[in-house]
Amino acid sequence: MEENYEAAFCEVLEVIAHSEPQVKEKIPQSFIDFLIENRDPNYDPVIDFTDPKWDEKLRVEARAVIGLIYRDFIASKDEKDAFIALEKEAAIKAEKELRERYNPDNIFKKPEPKVEIKEETIIENVPDEPEEKGSGEKSLVEKESPFKNRLLNFIDIIKNTIESLKKRFLNKGGKRVKK
């Protein structure tokens, strides 16, 4: 796992090097120094920035670190608030799933069998016209969009990366550990 982050830091530094000057200015030098100190000196990332999907070819850890950089240093206040709201929503959803799955009150209870009762209704003289478009559709808020799911997954990756970096580079008192 450690090697993955060291190589990912090299990829992140390469992306920063190819970024626009106004983006580079927003990233603190102390953070760039941190990346330089903890990168793999033997890894030389090869990123083809002419490829429209170059970002998809980066390591997951590199994408997570770039996401953290964007959220913490580059994003506007509104974007930061939106990211924080999505992170909270993802955390609540994950906690709810864990609570349902591992509820201590239900550990020794046998699961009740689920019984589905289906009603059959025979309808005569059904018109051949299709239903109106809006009758059965969910609103945009209720729909599970692929973008929202990808964003929530990305937020989970970022959270895991933060926790992993904290464990690796900070001691119990929150002080930075030197190699």
MIDO-446344 format. One line per 2 residues: number of its first residue (from 1); their letters; for each residue y, z, x of N, C-alpha, C. Coordinates in Angstrom, 3 decimals, padded with zeros to 6 digits. Last residue first. Layout:
N
NUM> a> Y,Z,X,Y,Z,X,Y,Z,X; ...
//
This chain:
179
179> kk> 009.948,008.032,010.377,008.593,007.695,010.867,008.383,008.226,012.265; 011.638,010.560,008.514,011.641,009.516,009.567,010.214,009.286,010.014
177> vr> 012.473,011.123,005.209,011.494,011.368,006.253,011.575,010.224,007.257; 015.302,012.495,003.586,014.614,011.298,004.066,013.689,011.666,005.222
175> kg> 015.022,015.110,001.180,015.534,014.592,002.446,014.676,013.429,002.911; 013.963,016.335,-000.985,014.786,015.166,-001.248,015.406,014.578,000.010
173> gk> 012.204,018.340,-000.391,013.583,018.728,-000.625,014.510,017.564,-000.904; 009.778,016.998,000.142,009.916,017.801,-001.071,011.357,018.158,-001.397
171> nl> 010.884,013.813,001.492,010.053,015.008,001.492,010.344,015.817,000.236; 010.677,010.289,001.012,011.408,011.540,000.818,010.445,012.713,000.885
169> fr> 009.073,008.030,001.293,010.215,008.190,002.171,011.013,009.478,001.996; 006.891,008.162,-000.511,006.702,007.703,000.857,007.845,008.104,001.769
167> kk> 007.873,009.039,-002.929,006.777,009.777,-002.298,006.659,009.423,-000.823; 009.807,007.036,-003.376,010.207,008.431,-003.262,009.131,009.239,-002.532
165> ls> 008.172,004.795,-003.581,009.130,004.885,-002.484,009.599,006.321,-002.284; 006.774,005.464,-005.934,006.044,005.248,-004.691,006.965,005.371,-003.486
163> ei> 008.893,005.549,-007.775,008.088,006.736,-007.524,007.334,006.619,-006.207; 009.765,002.868,-007.624,010.672,003.967,-007.305,009.869,005.216,-006.947
161> tn> 007.458,001.539,-008.517,007.956,001.305,-007.166,008.877,002.434,-006.733; 007.305,002.433,-011.138,006.219,002.750,-010.218,006.666,002.573,-008.775
159> ki> 009.704,001.272,-012.101,009.516,002.730,-012.117,008.437,003.143,-011.131; 009.120,-001.470,-011.757,010.246,-000.861,-011.046,010.082,000.655,-010.984
157> id> 006.987,-001.752,-013.531,006.783,-002.018,-012.102,007.880,-001.357,-011.286; 008.325,-001.191,-015.928,007.233,-000.324,-015.485,006.966,-000.505,-013.995
155> if> 010.058,-003.387,-015.970,010.628,-002.042,-015.863,009.559,-001.053,-015.407; 008.201,-005.396,-016.365,008.968,-005.380,-015.131,009.587,-004.007,-014.907
153> nl> 007.382,-004.769,-018.945,006.412,-004.719,-017.856,007.125,-004.633,-016.511; 009.814,-005.248,-020.268,009.253,-003.903,-020.273,008.201,-003.744,-019.174
151> lr> 010.027,-007.994,-019.784,011.048,-007.096,-019.270,010.524,-005.665,-019.226; 007.833,-008.959,-021.162,007.919,-009.170,-019.717,008.921,-008.214,-019.096
149> nk> 008.562,-008.171,-023.779,007.345,-007.644,-023.172,007.369,-007.799,-021.659; 010.886,-009.689,-024.115,010.968,-008.238,-024.177,009.740,-007.612,-023.512
147> fp> 009.796,-012.276,-023.937,010.812,-011.834,-022.973,010.888,-010.312,-022.937; 008.114,-012.416,-026.148,007.526,-012.446,-024.808,008.515,-011.952,-023.754
145> se> 008.934,-010.081,-028.764,009.193,-011.325,-028.049,008.549,-011.274,-026.673; 008.031,-008.918,-031.618,007.680,-008.660,-030.230,007.868,-009.977,-029.498
143> ke> 010.450,-008.343,-034.173,009.513,-009.225,-033.479,009.247,-008.735,-032.072; 012.477,-006.724,-035.110,011.102,-006.299,-035.326,010.105,-007.131,-034.533
141> vl> 014.766,-008.127,-034.462,014.593,-006.796,-033.914,013.139,-006.360,-034.022; 014.596,-010.458,-035.944,014.510,-010.548,-034.489,014.275,-009.183,-033.854
139> sk> 012.457,-009.768,-038.796,013.757,-009.967,-038.173,013.580,-010.011,-036.665; 009.650,-011.701,-039.841,010.247,-010.458,-039.371,011.622,-010.763,-038.810
137> eg> 008.975,-013.638,-042.808,009.324,-013.525,-041.391,009.911,-012.158,-041.091; 008.424,-014.206,-045.404,007.484,-013.355,-044.690,007.850,-013.153,-043.237
135> sg> 010.779,-015.600,-046.369,010.081,-014.619,-047.182,009.169,-013.701,-046.380; 012.178,-017.639,-045.104,012.563,-016.262,-044.829,011.703,-015.220,-045.505
133> ke> 011.066,-020.079,-046.105,010.963,-019.688,-044.703,011.222,-018.205,-044.478; 009.074,-020.038,-049.066,010.382,-020.111,-048.425,010.275,-019.541,-047.024
131> ep> 005.861,-021.654,-049.040,006.748,-020.511,-049.258,008.086,-020.748,-048.590; 005.232,-025.028,-050.268,005.161,-023.953,-049.265,006.145,-022.834,-049.607
129> ed> 003.657,-026.060,-053.297,004.874,-025.948,-052.496,004.718,-024.827,-051.471; 001.625,-026.181,-055.088,001.400,-026.816,-053.796,002.613,-026.696,-052.868
127> pv> 000.876,-023.151,-056.925,001.691,-024.341,-056.663,001.429,-024.868,-055.255; -002.082,-022.226,-058.501,-001.245,-022.003,-057.317,-000.436,-023.261,-057.052
125> ne> -003.732,-021.698,-060.802,-002.518,-022.507,-060.870,-001.546,-022.215,-059.707; -004.928,-018.368,-060.179,-005.074,-019.704,-060.743,-003.719,-020.380,-060.785
123> ii> -006.318,-016.247,-057.894,-005.064,-016.737,-058.460,-005.310,-018.164,-058.951; -008.126,-013.402,-057.497,-008.239,-014.826,-057.780,-006.959,-015.254,-058.480
121> te> -008.343,-011.111,-054.971,-007.623,-011.494,-056.163,-007.759,-013.002,-056.318; -010.002,-008.488,-053.533,-009.980,-009.930,-053.716,-009.292,-010.226,-055.033
119> ek> -009.274,-006.027,-051.192,-009.246,-006.445,-052.591,-009.228,-007.957,-052.630; -011.015,-004.070,-048.917,-010.305,-005.317,-049.169,-010.398,-005.640,-050.658
117> ie> -010.891,-001.315,-047.026,-011.188,-001.773,-048.375,-010.344,-003.007,-048.618; -012.304,000.018,-044.173,-011.321,-000.911,-044.722,-011.787,-001.367,-046.084
115> vk> -012.598,002.932,-042.461,-013.131,002.172,-043.576,-012.013,001.285,-044.108; -013.496,004.374,-039.461,-012.448,003.669,-040.193,-013.095,002.792,-041.260
113> pe> -014.826,007.588,-038.959,-015.033,006.140,-039.058,-013.928,005.503,-039.904; -013.132,009.879,-036.892,-013.567,009.520,-038.238,-013.753,008.006,-038.298
111> pk> -014.313,011.217,-033.858,-013.437,010.273,-034.562,-014.020,009.916,-035.928; -014.725,014.683,-033.589,-015.368,013.374,-033.639,-014.442,012.416,-034.373
109> kf> -012.842,016.776,-031.458,-013.101,016.250,-032.791,-013.798,014.908,-032.681; -012.057,017.594,-028.990,-013.409,017.936,-029.412,-013.750,017.470,-030.828
107> in> -009.421,016.544,-028.780,-010.425,016.289,-027.737,-011.839,016.517,-028.252; -007.218,016.891,-030.377,-008.306,016.064,-030.900,-009.429,015.834,-029.893
105> dp> -005.351,018.330,-029.022,-005.823,018.877,-030.290,-007.040,018.126,-030.805; -004.643,016.748,-026.856,-005.526,017.893,-026.629,-006.057,018.512,-027.922
103> ny> -004.701,013.293,-026.877,-004.166,014.438,-027.601,-005.113,015.625,-027.427; -004.891,010.814,-025.541,-005.389,012.028,-024.915,-004.824,013.287,-025.563
101> re> -003.816,008.799,-027.214,-005.116,008.602,-026.568,-005.715,009.915,-026.084; -001.358,009.780,-028.024,-002.348,009.388,-029.031,-003.744,009.317,-028.424
99> rl> -000.166,010.182,-025.529,-000.343,011.315,-026.426,-001.393,011.001,-027.495; -000.075,007.576,-024.567,-000.876,008.580,-023.868,-001.167,009.774,-024.769
97> ek> 001.689,006.466,-026.451,000.327,005.934,-026.308,-000.586,006.944,-025.623; 003.972,008.004,-025.930,003.354,008.050,-027.260,001.906,007.554,-027.194
95> ea> 004.540,007.212,-023.318,004.217,008.611,-023.597,003.512,008.753,-024.943; 005.162,004.521,-023.744,004.025,004.884,-022.892,003.580,006.319,-023.156
93> ki> 007.441,004.799,-025.392,006.262,004.077,-025.882,005.024,004.462,-025.076; 009.160,006.137,-023.647,008.768,006.769,-024.919,007.505,006.120,-025.459
91> aa> 009.410,004.200,-021.644,008.857,005.518,-021.333,008.383,006.223,-022.594; 010.605,002.096,-023.039,009.289,001.897,-022.434,008.625,003.236,-022.124
89> ek> 013.044,003.312,-023.721,012.153,002.828,-024.779,010.734,002.655,-024.239; 014.099,003.739,-021.173,013.814,004.889,-022.040,012.830,004.499,-023.133
87> el> 014.385,001.071,-020.361,013.527,001.976,-019.608,013.139,003.184,-020.452; 016.265,000.177,-022.241,014.919,-000.405,-022.236,013.936,000.475,-021.467
85> ai> 018.443,001.765,-021.452,017.909,001.884,-022.814,016.487,001.321,-022.884; 018.838,000.802,-018.869,018.476,002.203,-019.052,017.880,002.418,-020.439
83> fa> 019.595,-001.839,-019.439,018.383,-001.565,-018.658,017.909,-000.135,-018.873; 021.990,-001.338,-020.831,020.883,-002.025,-021.504,019.565,-001.772,-020.772
81> dk> 023.519,-000.138,-018.821,023.212,000.619,-020.035,022.035,-000.001,-020.784; 023.680,-002.314,-017.066,023.023,-001.076,-016.640,022.613,-000.252,-017.853
79> ed> 025.193,-004.068,-018.657,023.823,-004.428,-018.270,023.040,-003.187,-017.835; 027.600,-002.631,-018.815,026.853,-002.953,-020.036,025.401,-003.292,-019.719
77> ks> 028.363,-002.577,-016.096,028.104,-001.320,-016.818,027.270,-001.573,-018.071; 026.600,-005.198,-014.300,027.790,-004.610,-014.924,027.382,-003.334,-015.664
75> ai> 024.591,-005.186,-011.288,024.760,-005.296,-012.747,026.049,-004.640,-013.217; 024.476,-004.429,-008.566,025.085,-005.700,-008.963,025.421,-005.758,-010.450
73> fd> 023.230,-001.930,-008.043,024.395,-002.352,-007.265,025.149,-003.550,-007.844; 021.080,-001.271,-009.768,021.908,-000.214,-009.196,023.215,-000.694,-008.570
71> ry> 019.928,-003.736,-010.627,020.304,-002.692,-011.588,021.313,-001.709,-010.998; 019.534,-005.097,-008.196,020.361,-005.675,-009.258,020.857,-004.575,-010.192
69> il> 017.851,-003.317,-006.864,019.141,-003.686,-006.271,020.064,-004.228,-007.352; 015.665,-003.349,-008.614,016.410,-002.107,-008.390,017.790,-002.398,-007.807
67> gi> 014.890,-006.023,-008.307,015.307,-005.529,-009.619,016.107,-004.235,-009.506; 014.128,-005.928,-005.659,015.262,-006.779,-006.028,015.793,-006.368,-007.405
65> va> 011.902,-004.271,-005.959,013.038,-003.799,-005.162,014.286,-004.624,-005.489; 010.276,-005.978,-007.514,010.697,-004.683,-008.050,011.909,-004.151,-007.282
63> ra> 009.855,-008.088,-005.771,010.566,-008.336,-007.030,011.069,-007.031,-007.639; 008.404,-006.716,-003.824,009.704,-007.312,-003.474,010.520,-007.569,-004.742
61> ev> 006.095,-006.054,-005.249,006.938,-004.981,-004.724,008.328,-005.503,-004.378; 005.045,-008.572,-005.689,005.454,-007.753,-006.838,006.400,-006.655,-006.371
59> rl> 006.277,-011.129,-003.498,005.370,-010.012,-003.785,005.926,-009.206,-004.964; 007.304,-014.337,-004.797,007.530,-013.117,-004.023,006.479,-012.070,-004.387
57> ke> 007.027,-016.365,-006.527,006.092,-016.355,-005.405,006.295,-015.149,-004.495; 009.064,-016.286,-008.289,007.748,-015.925,-008.809,006.712,-015.816,-007.695
55> dw> 011.191,-017.315,-006.864,011.165,-015.877,-007.125,009.813,-015.405,-007.653; 010.823,-020.063,-006.850,010.620,-019.320,-005.612,010.480,-017.829,-005.863
53> kp> 010.942,-022.082,-008.736,010.184,-020.867,-009.070,009.913,-020.026,-007.820; 012.283,-024.252,-007.628,012.910,-023.530,-008.752,012.207,-022.220,-009.106
51> dt> 012.524,-024.508,-004.161,011.568,-024.467,-005.270,012.198,-023.670,-006.414; 014.315,-023.976,-002.243,014.525,-025.213,-002.993,013.578,-025.304,-004.181
49> fd> 013.494,-021.753,-000.912,014.527,-021.551,-001.912,014.855,-022.832,-002.684; 010.615,-020.748,000.104,011.214,-022.063,-000.124,012.218,-021.937,-001.264
47> iv> 010.028,-018.396,002.492,010.429,-018.565,001.093,011.133,-019.912,000.975; 008.157,-016.614,004.465,008.481,-018.031,004.309,008.747,-018.243,002.819
45> pd> 008.676,-013.753,006.493,008.519,-014.357,005.165,008.935,-015.829,005.163; 006.935,-012.479,008.951,008.020,-013.450,008.820,007.871,-014.150,007.474
43> yn> 006.075,-009.407,010.304,005.947,-010.290,009.132,007.177,-011.180,009.039; 006.519,-007.611,012.277,005.635,-008.733,012.589,005.489,-009.721,011.434
41> pd> 008.011,-005.527,011.304,008.642,-006.405,012.292,007.800,-007.644,012.619; 008.321,-004.624,008.084,007.270,-004.962,009.031,007.863,-005.936,010.052
39> rn> 010.968,-002.216,007.426,010.287,-003.504,007.270,009.177,-003.648,008.312; 012.527,000.017,007.743,011.187,000.190,007.179,010.434,-001.115,006.962
37> ei> 015.007,-000.752,008.761,014.236,000.277,009.464,012.786,000.331,009.004; 015.844,-002.558,006.753,015.596,-003.032,008.122,014.716,-002.043,008.884
35> lf> 016.202,-000.863,004.549,015.224,-001.951,004.490,014.853,-002.435,005.888; 018.250,000.790,005.574,016.971,001.373,005.165,015.882,000.294,005.133
33> di> 020.275,-001.105,005.847,019.734,-000.452,007.041,018.377,000.178,006.754; 020.712,-001.600,003.137,020.216,-002.691,003.984,019.624,-002.117,005.273
31> fs> 021.743,000.903,002.468,020.505,000.433,001.839,019.891,-000.699,002.663; 024.055,000.982,003.993,023.028,002.005,004.212,021.690,001.588,003.599
29> qp> 025.595,-001.027,002.899,025.012,-001.254,004.221,023.910,-000.239,004.509; 025.132,-001.742,-000.579,025.589,-000.850,000.489,024.862,-001.127,001.811
27> ik> 025.991,-004.706,-002.107,024.841,-003.931,-001.639,025.297,-003.056,-000.474; 028.212,-006.228,-002.573,027.942,-005.141,-003.515,026.789,-004.240,-003.062
25> ek> 028.189,-008.273,-000.718,029.215,-007.236,-000.607,028.922,-006.026,-001.485; 026.241,-010.029,-001.664,025.969,-009.230,-000.468,026.942,-008.065,-000.347
23> vq> 027.655,-011.228,-003.741,026.481,-010.403,-004.060,026.185,-009.484,-002.886; 029.607,-012.646,-002.411,030.045,-011.618,-003.353,028.887,-010.721,-003.796
21> pe> 028.008,-014.482,-000.851,028.756,-013.388,-000.211,029.188,-012.286,-001.185; 024.722,-015.125,-002.228,026.146,-015.435,-002.132,026.894,-014.231,-001.552
19> sh> 021.703,-014.917,-000.211,022.518,-014.659,-001.406,023.973,-015.018,-001.142; 020.086,-015.001,001.955,020.384,-016.279,001.304,021.222,-016.119,000.034
17> ai> 019.796,-012.326,002.594,020.421,-013.212,003.583,020.824,-014.546,002.967; 018.347,-011.460,000.386,019.731,-011.006,000.552,020.471,-011.935,001.521
15> ve> 015.905,-012.681,000.983,016.624,-013.055,-000.239,018.089,-012.653,-000.127; 015.276,-011.299,003.333,015.424,-012.758,003.371,016.200,-013.242,002.144
13> lv> 015.016,-008.705,002.357,016.065,-009.002,003.340,016.320,-010.500,003.436; 012.753,-009.106,000.759,014.018,-008.716,000.135,015.179,-009.026,001.080
11> ec> 010.819,-009.653,002.701,011.152,-010.672,001.705,012.498,-010.370,001.045; 010.794,-007.175,004.022,011.148,-008.396,004.759,011.567,-009.496,003.792
9> fa> 009.886,-005.547,001.965,011.239,-005.334,002.475,011.710,-006.540,003.283; 007.275,-006.504,001.778,008.204,-006.746,000.660,009.646,-006.552,001.116
7> ae> 006.175,-005.471,004.092,006.312,-006.926,003.962,007.304,-007.274,002.849; 006.333,-002.771,003.374,006.966,-003.227,004.608,007.173,-004.742,004.566
5> yn> 004.797,-002.724,001.050,006.229,-002.446,000.974,006.948,-002.931,002.223; 002.259,-003.375,002.075,002.862,-004.204,001.027,004.368,-003.981,000.950
3> ee> 001.721,-001.295,003.814,001.968,-002.629,004.367,002.632,-003.537,003.337; 001.215,000.758,001.969,002.356,000.850,002.851,002.726,-000.516,003.418
1> m> -001.188,000.000,000.832,000.000,000.000,000.000,001.246,000.000,000.872
//
